[in-house]
Amino acid sequence: METKEFEIKKEKWLQEVADGCHEIATEIDLDFYIFQTPIIYNPDLLLIGINPGSNNSYSKMLKEKGVKKREASSLYYNENLLVEEANDWKDGMGAVRNKFKEIFFDDYLFSQLKNSVMMNMYYFNTKSSMDIKNLDAELKAYCLEKTKEFIDIINPKNIVFFTSDKSILAKIGVKEIQQVDTFLKIGKLNDHKIISIPHFSARGYNSKSIRNNIGKQLKKVLKSK
């Protein structure tokens, strides 16, 4: 895909999501966001978390910022916050970056992380992934469909989901899910190979030694392609 075509498709998708999520957020009064990185074409990794971990009010956010809606340009960042601190504001991502460094702990893995895009599968704030069940079914279906569209637009070399839950992977259409290592599953989403690893903050996996082991297993699969 040429750069111009990619930019057109990306901007169209962002505007559609900003408009669609605004309508939903106005009704349920939950804020939304999607990315923790810039959006680039054909990244080494597309990292997909399940949900933004908060329960912020959409109306409160609009009032604080003095705007009528969340704009498309606010759905992503210009810096990869997984590897670097924001230049001109306190991003609050220091603890998350430290955990990512323990998974992507060597030069190869860190280079993959630097050339990554990270997004959420569901865009609306929920305190935990367990609370997703309380969200409206149409809202969830909308997010899943737009996430699949986005995957086709950016054409990532590899897709990594931060979840150990097969049922969550199945909801977006991942098939042929197999456990291939202690912490790692693989599957297929259309023409894409999917890698599933535990969330970097999940209970039971929240230690440096476990995150290092997850990184070793991930590296093995990435290098085998």
TILUM-477144 format. One line per field, with one value per residue (C-alpha): residue number from 1; residue in three letters; z, x, y. Coordinates in nm, 2 decimals, padded with zeros to 4 digits. Layout:
BEGIN
num <- [NUM / ...]
residu <- [Ala / ...]
up <- [Z / ...]
east <- [X / ...]
north <- [Y / ...]
//
This chain:
BEGIN
num <- [1 / 2 / 3 / 4 / 5 / 6 / 7 / 8 / 9 / 10 / 11 / 12 / 13 / 14 / 15 / 16 / 17 / 18 / 19 / 20 / 21 / 22 / 23 / 24 / 25 / 26 / 27 / 28 / 29 / 30 / 31 / 32 / 33 / 34 / 35 / 36 / 37 / 38 / 39 / 40 / 41 / 42 / 43 / 44 / 45 / 46 / 47 / 48 / 49 / 50 / 51 / 52 / 53 / 54 / 55 / 56 / 57 / 58 / 59 / 60 / 61 / 62 / 63 / 64 / 65 / 66 / 67 / 68 / 69 / 70 / 71 / 72 / 73 / 74 / 75 / 76 / 77 / 78 / 79 / 80 / 81 / 82 / 83 / 84 / 85 / 86 / 87 / 88 / 89 / 90 / 91 / 92 / 93 / 94 / 95 / 96 / 97 / 98 / 99 / 100 / 101 / 102 / 103 / 104 / 105 / 106 / 107 / 108 / 109 / 110 / 111 / 112 / 113 / 114 / 115 / 116 / 117 / 118 / 119 / 120 / 121 / 122 / 123 / 124 / 125 / 126 / 127 / 128 / 129 / 130 / 131 / 132 / 133 / 134 / 135 / 136 / 137 / 138 / 139 / 140 / 141 / 142 / 143 / 144 / 145 / 146 / 147 / 148 / 149 / 150 / 151 / 152 / 153 / 154 / 155 / 156 / 157 / 158 / 159 / 160 / 161 / 162 / 163 / 164 / 165 / 166 / 167 / 168 / 169 / 170 / 171 / 172 / 173 / 174 / 175 / 176 / 177 / 178 / 179 / 180 / 181 / 182 / 183 / 184 / 185 / 186 / 187 / 188 / 189 / 190 / 191 / 192 / 193 / 194 / 195 / 196 / 197 / 198 / 199 / 200 / 201 / 202 / 203 / 204 / 205 / 206 / 207 / 208 / 209 / 210 / 211 / 212 / 213 / 214 / 215 / 216 / 217 / 218 / 219 / 220 / 221 / 222 / 223 / 224 / 225]
residu <- [Met / Glu / Thr / Lys / Glu / Phe / Glu / Ile / Lys / Lys / Glu / Lys / Trp / Leu / Gln / Glu / Val / Ala / Asp / Gly / Cys / His / Glu / Ile / Ala / Thr / Glu / Ile / Asp / Leu / Asp / Phe / Tyr / Ile / Phe / Gln / Thr / Pro / Ile / Ile / Tyr / Asn / Pro / Asp / Leu / Leu / Leu / Ile / Gly / Ile / Asn / Pro / Gly / Ser / Asn / Asn / Ser / Tyr / Ser / Lys / Met / Leu / Lys / Glu / Lys / Gly / Val / Lys / Lys / Arg / Glu / Ala / Ser / Ser / Leu / Tyr / Tyr / Asn / Glu / Asn / Leu / Leu / Val / Glu / Glu / Ala / Asn / Asp / Trp / Lys / Asp / Gly / Met / Gly / Ala / Val / Arg / Asn / Lys / Phe / Lys / Glu / Ile / Phe / Phe / Asp / Asp / Tyr / Leu / Phe / Ser / Gln / Leu / Lys / Asn / Ser / Val / Met / Met / Asn / Met / Tyr / Tyr / Phe / Asn / Thr / Lys / Ser / Ser / Met / Asp / Ile / Lys / Asn / Leu / Asp / Ala / Glu / Leu / Lys / Ala / Tyr / Cys / Leu / Glu / Lys / Thr / Lys / Glu / Phe / Ile / Asp / Ile / Ile / Asn / Pro / Lys / Asn / Ile / Val / Phe / Phe / Thr / Ser / Asp / Lys / Ser / Ile / Leu / Ala / Lys / Ile / Gly / Val / Lys / Glu / Ile / Gln / Gln / Val / Asp / Thr / Phe / Leu / Lys / Ile / Gly / Lys / Leu / Asn / Asp / His / Lys / Ile / Ile / Ser / Ile / Pro / His / Phe / Ser / Ala / Arg / Gly / Tyr / Asn / Ser / Lys / Ser / Ile / Arg / Asn / Asn / Ile / Gly / Lys / Gln / Leu / Lys / Lys / Val / Leu / Lys / Ser / Lys]
up <- [00.00 / -00.09 / 00.19 / 00.05 / 00.03 / 00.39 / 00.53 / 00.36 / 00.50 / 00.84 / 00.87 / 00.75 / 01.01 / 01.29 / 01.20 / 01.18 / 01.52 / 01.68 / 01.55 / 01.64 / 01.98 / 02.06 / 01.99 / 02.22 / 02.49 / 02.50 / 02.59 / 02.85 / 02.98 / 02.95 / 02.80 / 02.53 / 02.39 / 02.17 / 02.11 / 02.33 / 02.03 / 01.69 / 01.40 / 01.14 / 00.84 / 00.85 / 01.21 / 01.34 / 01.61 / 01.66 / 02.04 / 02.14 / 02.50 / 02.59 / 02.76 / 02.88 / 03.26 / 03.40 / 03.44 / 03.35 / 03.26 / 02.90 / 03.00 / 03.27 / 03.03 / 02.77 / 03.04 / 03.17 / 02.82 / 02.71 / 02.39 / 02.24 / 02.14 / 02.15 / 01.82 / 01.60 / 01.66 / 02.03 / 01.98 / 01.93 / 02.04 / 01.84 / 02.05 / 02.14 / 02.51 / 02.55 / 02.50 / 02.57 / 02.80 / 02.65 / 02.58 / 02.70 / 02.95 / 03.23 / 03.07 / 03.38 / 03.19 / 03.38 / 03.56 / 03.23 / 03.04 / 03.31 / 03.27 / 02.89 / 02.93 / 03.13 / 02.84 / 02.56 / 02.75 / 02.48 / 02.16 / 01.93 / 02.13 / 02.21 / 01.84 / 01.78 / 02.05 / 01.91 / 01.58 / 01.72 / 01.74 / 02.06 / 02.08 / 02.29 / 02.15 / 02.33 / 02.33 / 02.63 / 02.99 / 03.22 / 03.55 / 03.46 / 03.18 / 03.40 / 03.36 / 02.99 / 03.03 / 03.15 / 02.83 / 02.57 / 02.31 / 02.02 / 02.16 / 02.19 / 01.84 / 01.70 / 01.87 / 01.75 / 01.39 / 01.38 / 01.53 / 01.26 / 01.00 / 01.15 / 01.13 / 00.76 / 00.72 / 00.89 / 00.79 / 01.09 / 01.05 / 01.38 / 01.61 / 01.99 / 02.22 / 02.59 / 02.73 / 02.84 / 02.79 / 02.48 / 02.50 / 02.45 / 02.15 / 02.01 / 02.03 / 01.77 / 01.55 / 01.64 / 01.54 / 01.59 / 01.92 / 02.06 / 02.37 / 02.23 / 02.54 / 02.91 / 02.87 / 02.50 / 02.26 / 01.89 / 01.66 / 01.33 / 01.25 / 00.88 / 00.72 / 01.03 / 01.28 / 01.63 / 01.94 / 02.28 / 02.60 / 02.95 / 03.03 / 03.17 / 03.49 / 03.53 / 03.87 / 03.88 / 03.60 / 03.76 / 03.83 / 03.65 / 03.61 / 03.46 / 03.22 / 03.11 / 03.04 / 02.84 / 02.64 / 02.57 / 02.45 / 02.24 / 02.08 / 01.99 / 01.80 / 01.63 / 01.51 / 01.37 / 01.11]
east <- [00.00 / 00.13 / 00.18 / -00.09 / -00.34 / -00.26 / -00.29 / -00.63 / -00.76 / -00.61 / -00.77 / -01.11 / -01.10 / -01.00 / -01.28 / -01.54 / -01.43 / -01.42 / -01.78 / -01.91 / -01.77 / -01.88 / -02.24 / -02.21 / -02.01 / -02.28 / -02.53 / -02.34 / -02.10 / -01.79 / -01.47 / -01.28 / -00.94 / -00.76 / -00.38 / -00.07 / 00.16 / 00.17 / -00.01 / 00.24 / 00.20 / 00.33 / 00.48 / 00.68 / 00.42 / 00.05 / 00.00 / -00.36 / -00.48 / -00.84 / -00.97 / -00.86 / -00.84 / -01.04 / -01.40 / -01.36 / -01.68 / -01.70 / -01.90 / -01.65 / -01.36 / -01.53 / -01.60 / -01.25 / -01.10 / -01.37 / -01.46 / -01.78 / -01.64 / -01.32 / -01.15 / -00.99 / -00.64 / -00.68 / -00.71 / -00.34 / 00.00 / 00.29 / 00.54 / 00.56 / 00.49 / 00.59 / 00.95 / 00.99 / 00.85 / 00.64 / 00.85 / 00.61 / 00.37 / 00.37 / 00.23 / 00.20 / 00.34 / 00.66 / 00.55 / 00.41 / 00.73 / 00.93 / 00.71 / 00.74 / 01.12 / 01.11 / 00.92 / 01.11 / 01.44 / 01.71 / 01.80 / 01.60 / 01.28 / 01.32 / 01.37 / 01.04 / 00.87 / 01.01 / 00.85 / 00.51 / 00.15 / -00.05 / -00.43 / -00.72 / -00.97 / -01.26 / -01.23 / -01.44 / -01.31 / -01.37 / -01.19 / -01.10 / -01.16 / -01.42 / -01.64 / -01.65 / -01.94 / -02.15 / -02.10 / -02.38 / -02.35 / -02.38 / -02.10 / -01.87 / -01.96 / -01.88 / -01.53 / -01.45 / -01.55 / -01.35 / -01.04 / -01.05 / -01.08 / -00.78 / -00.57 / -00.63 / -00.54 / -00.20 / -00.11 / 00.12 / 00.40 / 00.29 / -00.01 / 00.02 / -00.28 / -00.23 / -00.47 / -00.46 / -00.84 / -00.93 / -01.29 / -01.17 / -00.97 / -01.26 / -01.49 / -01.28 / -01.27 / -00.94 / -00.96 / -00.73 / -00.61 / -00.33 / -00.11 / 00.25 / 00.45 / 00.40 / 00.28 / 00.21 / -00.08 / -00.11 / -00.41 / -00.54 / -00.74 / -00.83 / -00.48 / -00.30 / -00.11 / -00.20 / 00.02 / -00.14 / 00.06 / -00.05 / -00.12 / 00.19 / 00.01 / -00.21 / -00.23 / 00.00 / 00.22 / 00.33 / 00.70 / 01.02 / 01.12 / 00.78 / 00.79 / 01.14 / 01.02 / 00.73 / 00.97 / 01.19 / 00.90 / 00.77 / 01.11 / 01.13 / 00.79 / 00.88 / 01.21 / 01.06 / 00.85]
north <- [00.00 / 00.34 / 00.60 / 00.83 / 00.54 / 00.43 / 00.79 / 00.83 / 00.49 / 00.57 / 00.91 / 00.78 / 00.51 / 00.74 / 00.99 / 00.71 / 00.58 / 00.92 / 00.99 / 00.65 / 00.64 / 00.99 / 00.89 / 00.58 / 00.77 / 01.05 / 00.78 / 00.58 / 00.86 / 00.65 / 00.80 / 00.61 / 00.59 / 00.34 / 00.38 / 00.42 / 00.48 / 00.65 / 00.47 / 00.34 / 00.11 / -00.25 / -00.24 / -00.53 / -00.57 / -00.48 / -00.51 / -00.55 / -00.50 / -00.57 / -00.25 / 00.09 / 00.04 / 00.32 / 00.44 / 00.81 / 01.00 / 01.13 / 01.44 / 01.53 / 01.50 / 01.72 / 01.98 / 01.98 / 02.02 / 02.27 / 02.07 / 01.93 / 01.59 / 01.38 / 01.45 / 01.18 / 01.33 / 01.25 / 00.88 / 00.82 / 00.97 / 01.11 / 00.92 / 00.55 / 00.57 / 00.21 / 00.29 / 00.67 / 00.93 / 01.21 / 01.52 / 01.79 / 01.63 / 01.37 / 01.06 / 00.84 / 00.55 / 00.49 / 00.17 / 00.03 / 00.10 / -00.08 / -00.39 / -00.38 / -00.36 / -00.69 / -00.86 / -00.70 / -00.73 / -00.77 / -00.57 / -00.78 / -00.77 / -00.40 / -00.32 / -00.49 / -00.29 / 00.04 / -00.04 / -00.13 / 00.00 / -00.07 / -00.05 / -00.17 / -00.42 / -00.25 / 00.13 / 00.23 / 00.27 / -00.03 / -00.08 / -00.44 / -00.68 / -00.85 / -00.54 / -00.57 / -00.81 / -00.52 / -00.32 / -00.32 / -00.60 / -00.36 / -00.14 / -00.45 / -00.57 / -00.22 / -00.21 / -00.56 / -00.48 / -00.16 / -00.34 / -00.60 / -00.32 / -00.15 / -00.47 / -00.48 / -00.11 / -00.13 / -00.48 / -00.57 / -00.83 / -00.99 / -00.95 / -01.00 / -01.01 / -00.94 / -01.21 / -01.57 / -01.60 / -01.81 / -01.68 / -01.32 / -01.42 / -01.61 / -01.31 / -01.12 / -01.43 / -01.60 / -01.96 / -02.27 / -02.15 / -02.37 / -02.36 / -02.38 / -02.29 / -02.23 / -01.87 / -01.85 / -01.94 / -01.90 / -01.89 / -01.74 / -01.44 / -01.44 / -01.45 / -01.33 / -01.55 / -01.44 / -01.47 / -01.45 / -01.38 / -01.30 / -00.93 / -00.76 / -00.67 / -00.98 / -01.14 / -01.44 / -01.31 / -00.98 / -01.05 / -00.98 / -01.34 / -01.44 / -01.14 / -01.24 / -01.59 / -01.46 / -01.25 / -01.55 / -01.75 / -01.46 / -01.42 / -01.79 / -01.76 / -01.43 / -01.55 / -01.88 / -01.69]
//
